[in-house]
Amino acid sequence: MRHIQCVLALSLLAGCSDAGGVDPDAIDGLELAAVQGALGGALANDTLYPTLAVLVFPFVDRASFVVAPSGDTTRLVGIELDIDVETESGPLVADFTVVLAWTGYDPATRTVDTVYFVAGAGRAPVDDALGASFSPDVTGSGTALVIHQAADSSITAWQTGTGRLATTSSIYRGGRTQAGGGLTVDVARGTISGHFDVTTAYQVPDSATTLATGKTFTTGARALRVVIRGSF
């Protein structure tokens, strides 16, 4: 997974976002910044997240509203990554799925109450067990982090102990391709269906405090497919 850092060069391709026009699922820039701030605070030492932040956030400008039977509303977007590139160290091939969701954005404090970051190996259909660690090279593996951000922006995080990520299908329309640095990236928009369940998550570093949660998007939620090809 360490070789995935090579795709940081794709940050120059952020201009391919096509958020123009009125869209009910459009994300306010300040709201997305709050989500990214919560993730950055919780995943500052993670080896995967900095790369995903560069690859994903330039393109994430829409997220579905998922309403639970309780009335709780969650913003949710799925991202499927398909990477097949040649590097100086050899070929890098990685397929994995990320589900990003959040609830409780407060425009007054510019904070978001809870952020869910779920990652699993492969692309739809996915049926992965969630645990404390993750590698996209290991089929059937995944992880999740649940992050609470207080009004003062302080962060509390829970790391998955057990759980499951299941995506049943994903559908995309024609993508947009950009090139740079010897690489090409194609970003297509569509929908993804599935659910995730965090059976047990342990507060970091207080492993005595646990929680259980989950989100269902079986009727479909906004999604991105990011395909990276090339060599350098």
N, C-alpha and C positions, 0 to 999 in steps of 0.2 A: 504494500500500500504506500510505502514511502515514495515510490516513483510517481505517484499521482501529483506530486508537487509541480511537475513539469507543466501542467496545464494552467498554472497561474498566468501564463502569457495571454490567456484568453480574456483577461480583464479588459483589454482594449476593444472587445467585441460587445460591450454593454449597450452600445447604440442600437442594437438590433431589436430592442424592446418595441412593441407596437401597441402601446397602451392608449393611443389616440382615440378620441371619441368618448361618448357617454356609455358607461358600462356599470350596471348595478353591483358588480363584484369588484370594481376597482378599489385598490387599497390607497388610502391617504398616505402621503409620504412620511408624515410625522408618526403615523401608526406603525408603518413598516420599520422606521428607525427605532421605535420603542421595542419592537420584537427583536430586531437585530441586536439592540443593546443588552437585552436580557440573555440572548444566546451567547453573545460575546463574553459577558461576565461569567456565565456558567461554564463555558467551554474554552476559556482562555488558554488552557494547557493541553487541549485535545489536538491530536495530530491530523485528524480528518477535517474538523470544522473550518479552519482558516481557508483551506482549499475550496470547500463547498461554499463558503461565504462569497468568494470571488466568482465561482462558477454560477451560483444560483441567484443571489440577490440582485444582480443587474437585470435579471429577467422576470423576477417575481413582482408583478404589479396587479394581480387579480387573485382572489381567494373566495371560495364559496362560503355561504352562510349555512351552517349545519345546525338545525334546531332539534334538540333532544325532546323526548316526551315531557320532561320536566319544564320545558320552556327555555332552558339554558341554550344560548347561542354561541357557536364556535366558528371562527374563521379557519378554513382549512384548504391547503393546496398540496398536491402530490407532485413529486419530481422524479422522473425516471432517467437515469444516466446510462449511456451506452458509449464506452470509451474503448477505442482500438487504435493505438498509435505506436509508432516505432521511436524508441529513445536510444541514447548512447549506451544504455545499460541493457537494451533488448526490448522486446515487445511488451506493451502494457495493455492488458485487456481487462476491463472491469465493467460489470453490469450491476447496478444497485438502485434501490428505491429509497427515497426520503419522503416522509410525510411531515409537514410542518403545520401546526395548528396553534391557535391561541384564543383566549377569552379575556374579557374585562379590560379593554383599552380605555384609559381615562385621559381625554384630551387636556384636562386641566393640569395633571401632573406629568403627562406624556410618559406614562408607564402602562404596562399590560399585566393584568393579574396573574395569568398562568400561560406558559408556553409549553407546547409538547413537540419534542424533536424525536422522531422515530426513524430508524434506518434499518433496511433489510437487504440481503443479497438477492440479486436477480431483478427481473422486471415481471409485470403481471403475466400470468398468475403467480403470486408469491404466497408462501405459507411458511413463515419463519418463526422459530422460537426466539424470544427476546431474553437477553442476558446482560451481564455487566460489560462485556467487550464485544467488538464487532470487527469483522473483516469481510469485505465484499467478495473475497476469494473463496469463502467457506459457504457453500450452499446450505440454506436452511437456517443461517444464523442472522441475528439482528440485535439491536439494542434500542433503548428509549431513555430519554431524560425528560423529567417534568420539572419545570422551573417556575417558582413564584417570585414576582417582583413587587416589592412594597412601594408605597407612595413616595418614599425617599430614595427609590431606585435600588435599595439593597436586595440582594439575591439569595434565595434559598433553593436548593436543588435536590432532587431525588433521582438516584440511578436505578435502573431496572434490575430486579432480582430475577423475576420470571414474568412471562407474558407471551403475547403472540401478535404478529403482524400478518394480516391476510389481505391480499388484493386479488380480486377475481378477474378484472378486465380493465383495459385502458384503450381509449380510442382517440386518435389524433387526426387533425387535418393537415394540409400541406405546410411544411416548415419554411423558415427563412434561414438562408445560409450566409455566413460571413467567413472571411479568411484572414489569417495573419500569423506571422511567426512560424510559418510552415505547417500550421494547423488549420482545419476548417471546423466550424461548429454550426450545427443545424438545430434550431429551436422550433419545436412544433407545439401548438396549444391544443388541448382537448380535455378529456375527463377521465377520471379513475374511480373505480368502485372498490369497496372493501371495508375493513375495520381494523382497529388495533385495541388490544386489551393489555393493560399493565396489571398483572395479577398481584405482584409485590414490587414495591420500589423502596429503596432505603435512602434516608436523608444523608447527604454528604456534608461533613464527615460523621455525623451522629447516626450510626447505622441502627440504633435502637428505635428510631422513629420511622414508621413505614406508612405507605398509602397504597391504594388501588384505584385505578381509573381506566377509562377507555373512551373511544369515539367510534361512531358508526357512520359510514358514508356509502352505504350500499346502493343508494339511488344515484350516485355519481357526484363527484366534486371536481373543481377545476384542477388541471394538471398541466405540467410541462414535460416534454421529452427533449433531452439535450443529448445530441449525438456528436461525438468528437472523433475526428479522423486526421491522419497526417503523420508527419515525422519531423524531428529536429535533433 
